């Protein structure tokens, strides 16, 4: 973790900041609980258990003097890391001196980064398919068709840019550009995953309030930098997968969770979102790569020596995306997403953008499943279902 708000920029192991903050909070609570007259709904026995829990939770050191017991945070067990690692029988190790509470608070790392794995959809045990997340899509495309020869990929029309959608009582007509030629496709239903900034600008006969909801749906930009690199994070820093966080513009460095100890790997050298991404993505690619190298050096000395063949992507700059994800935390999101997820006759708008799993494939699958269920009920209204 790197913070530009402490001195000239401090870099710590994540555990040093996380368990340091946890220890200081536990110490403060312990002192409060030991204050006579505190209005706590705890019996004497429960209060003793509460103190014991805080000591365990915060790795507190117990001290008895003058007939009184007190607890303080000293990183005595080494939970926050070691200055000298434990070794042979004559080397028990030397724990790091605790970071000061005010230093952790000034760092601003607590404001977003160090509690990320507590979020319901950001657990540390996240997995990915071999070869990358797009193998979910490739696996789906390989599935055979039920009523004819071939597979799902054979039905896909690549390079087809939708320009208009007309929803009728018994059909949907889609106009699309095919290498400069206008073509028309007629179907029973339309399930559209077109991102809302693009969809809102299409020619359609859908109700104006529906189009306005697409136009007003709160969205964010996001940007990434990718590098090919020697796997210095493993050989020099003992990092195997995971993320480093910084208060600098690059926000995050992601380390690959596969191919450990191979000669080279793919490193995510920046990943930011929101206003910082808007500013970052507005720069030329060469500037973005320069910034990523420069700020990467503050986390890993000699960083520039190891990274090469950089690429920078801004989702809001991409012609067929124009955003990273919808902002489900915005107060306006819920009502707008609900309106957009409501079927418009034979038309359905889907994607993570209309779910509270915005930015995750889980959201795309949830919305697709709901659309299929709704179409099934239209086609087979009297069918018996589990």
N, C-alpha and C positions, 0 to 999 in steps of 0.2 A: 504494500500500500504506500502510495506517495501523496504527500500533501504540500501544496505550494503556500499554505497559510501558516506554516511553522518555520521560523528562521528563514533560511534561504532555500527551503524545501527539504523535508525529511522523508526518508524511506524506511519503513518498518516491515517486518513480517506481519501478515494479517493477524496471527495469533497473539502477537504482542499488543496490538491495539484492542482486539476483541476481548481478550481475557484481562487486560489491564483495566478497561472500562468496567467490565463485570466485577472485578475485584474492588474497585473504588466505590461502585454503587452499593455492593454488599457491605463494605465497611461503614458507609454513611447510614445505611439502614440499621446496621447493628448498633451504632451509637444512638440512633433515635429510639430503638427498642429498649435500650438500657437506661433511658432517661426517666427518672422517677416522675410519676404523675401522668405519663403518656396515656392518652385515652385510646387504648387498644382493646379490642374485643377478644383478648386472649387470657387464659388462665395462667397461673405461674408455671404449670407443667407445659402448657402449649408454648409459652414464651421461651422456655428453655429449648424446646424442639425447634422453634423458629430461629433462635440463635445458632443452633447446630446446623440447620439447613443453610443459613447464610454463610457459615464457615465453609461448608462443602461447596456451595454454589460459587462463592467468590474466591476460593482458595485462601481463606483468611488464616492468619497465624494467631493462636490463642496465647494470651499473656495473663499471668496471675501475679498481682502485686498488692500488698496492703490489704489482703482479704477481698480484693475486687478482681473480676475477670473482664478482660477487654479483648477485642479482636481488631486486627489491622491487616492490610493487604501488603505483602512483601514478596509475592511470587516465590514463596519458599519451596514449593513443590516443582517449580520449573514449568508450570502449565503455559506460561506466556513465552517460554523459550529459554535457551541457555547461552551464556557467554562462553562457557567451556562445556562441551558435551560430556555426559557420563561415559565412563570407560571401564577399565579394569577395577579390581577390588580396591585399589588405592586411589581411584579417581571417581568420586561420587558426582562430579560435575559441578558447575557454578552457575546458578540461575541468573538471568538478566536482572539488573536493577529495574524496578517497576517504572513505567512511564508515569509522569505526573498527570493527575486528572485534568488540570487546566491545559496541558499540552495536547491531550487527546481531544478535548472539547474544541480548542482552537483549530485543530486539524480539519474539522468539518467532515471527517470520514464517517462519523456516526450518522450523518444526515441522510445517507442513502446506501452507501456501499456495504458496510460491515454487517448489516442485518439482512442482506439480500436473501440468504438461504432460509430465512424464517418465512418468506413469502410462500404462499400455498403452491404457486406454480413455478417456483424457482428452487427446487430442492437440489441438494448436492449430488443426489444419486441419478440425475438425468442421464439417459443413455442415448446413443445414436446408432443407426444401422451402419453396417460395414460399407464404406465408400461414400457416406454422406447422406444428408436428409433427403435428397432428391431420389434416393433409391426407393422410398415409399411410393412416389409417383411412377417410377419406372416399373416397379412390381405390379402396380395397379394396371398400367398400360399393357403388360404382358398377359393379362387374364383373357382366356378365350371367350368368344361371344357365345351366347346361349342358343341363338336361333339361326346362325349362319356360320360359315367358315371364317377364320381369321381371329384377330384379337382386338382389344379396345383401341390400341394405338392406330390400327388401320382405319378407324373412323375419324381420327383427328385431322383437321385441315390446317396445316401449318402456314404461317405467313398471312392469315386471313384477318384483316383489320375491320372490326365491326364499325359501321358508320350510322346505322339507323335500326330501330326496333319498332315494329307495329304489332300491338296485341289485339287480336280479334276475338270474337265469341267462340270460335271453334278452331283457331289456329294462331300461330305467331309467325310473323315474317321478319327475317333478319337480313338486312342489306350489309354486304361486306366488300371490302376492296381486296382483290386478288391480283397482286403485281400490277396495279394500275387499272385493272378492269373491274367494273362494278358487277357483283353477282348477288343473287337472291337465294335464300334458303328458307323453306317453309317447314314448320314443325308443329307437332301437337302442343308442346310446351317449351318454354325457354327457361333454363336455369343459368343465370348469369353470375359469374364471379369477377366481372370487370370492376376494378377499384373505383370507388365513388367519385374521385375527382375527374376521372375519364367518363364514367357513366353519366354524370350530371350534365356533360356537354354534348351527349349524343342527341340525335333527332329521334324522339319517341312520341307516342300518343298517350303515355302514362299520365296520371293526374299531376297537375302542377305542384300540389303539396308534397307529393311523393318525390318529385325531382328536387324540390326545395330541401327536403330532408337529406337527400344525398349531398346537396351542395353545402349544407350546414354541418354535416357530421364532422365533429372535431377530429383532426388528424395530426400526425407528427412526421417530421423528417427523421432520418437516421443515416449515418454514414459509417463506412468501414474502410480500413486499410489492411491489405494482406501482403505478407512477405513470404518468400522462400528463405530459409535460414538454417545455418548450422544449429544443432539443438543445444545451444549454450545454456538454456534455462535448466536443462537436466544435468549436464556435466559440471556446470559452475554453481548453480543455485539449488539443486535438488528439488526442482519443481516438475511434477508429473501431472499434467492436466490442470484445470482450474483457471482462475482469473486473478490478475493484479489490477488494483484500482488506483486512480489518481485524480486529484482535483484539477489537473491540466485538461486541455481541450480534448485530448485523445480518450479520456475517461477510463478506458479499459485496455488491457492486453490479455488475449485469450491464448492458452497453450493447448496444443493438440492432445486429445485423449486416446491416441492410438500411435503405433509405430515407435514406441519408446526405445530410446538409445540407438535408433537408426541414424545414419550420417546427417540427414537433413529432414526438415519438416516444414509444414505450412503454419505460419504464425499470424494470428489476427493482431495487428499492431495498433489498431484504434477501433473503437466502437462507441459512438456517441449518439444521442438522440435529442429531440426537442430543439430549442433555440440554438444550443451549441452546434448541432448538426446543420442547421440552416446556414450559419456563418461559415462553418468548415466546408460544406459542399459547394458554396458559392466560389471558392478559390479554385484556380487551375490545379489539375492533378499533380503537377510537379511541386507546387507549394504544399499541397496536402502531404505528400510523401516526405518533404523536407521537415515539416512540423512533426510528423510521426517519428522520424529518426531522432530529431532534437529532443523531443519529450520522452521518447523511449530511453534515451541516455540517462535520464534522471532516475529511472527505475533500475536499469541494468547498465552499469559502466561498460563502455566499449560496444554498446549495442550496434552502432553503425557498422562496426567491423564485421558483424555476422549476418546482417540482413541484406537481401538482394531481390531483384526482379519484383519491385513493388507494384501494387495495383490499388486504386482508390475508387470506391463505389458510393454514390449518393442516391438513395432510393428515390428521393423526390426529383432527381434529375433524369430518371429513366422514363422513356417515352410511354411505356405501357404499364407504369406503376404510379409515378407521380406522388408517392407517399411511402412511408414505411409501414404504418399501421394506424388504426383509429385509436383515439385516446379515451379508453374506457373509464379513466378516472375523472374525466371532465363531467361536471354536473349535467350538461346538456346531452351527454352521450346516450343514456338509457332510453329516453323517450324517442330520440331520433332513430336509434338502432332497432327499437321495437317496431316503429313505423316501417322501416325499410325491410325488416324480416317478415312483414305481413304480405301474403301472396296478393298479387294484383291480377286476378283472373288466372290466366295461364302463364303468368310471368312470376319468376322468383329471383330475388337478389340474394346471393349467398356469399360465403367467405368468412374468415375470422373477423372481418370488419364489422359484421352485424352481431357479434357475440361478445360476451365479457371475457373471452379468451383471445382478445385481439393480439395479433403478432405471433400466434402459436398455431401449428397445424391442427391441434386439437379443436380450435374454434372452427376451422374450415370443415372438419369432419362432422362436427355437431350440426352446423347449419345445413350441410349437404344432406345429412340423414333426415333432418326435419322437412326439407323440401321433398325428398323422395316419399316420406310418409304422407305428406299432404297430397301429392299427386296420386298416390295409391288410393287414398280415400275418395278423391274425385272420380277416379276411373272405376273403382270397385266399392261404391258406397255401402253396399249391403254385405260385404264379405265379413266372415267371422275371423277375428284377430285375437291373438293371445293378450 
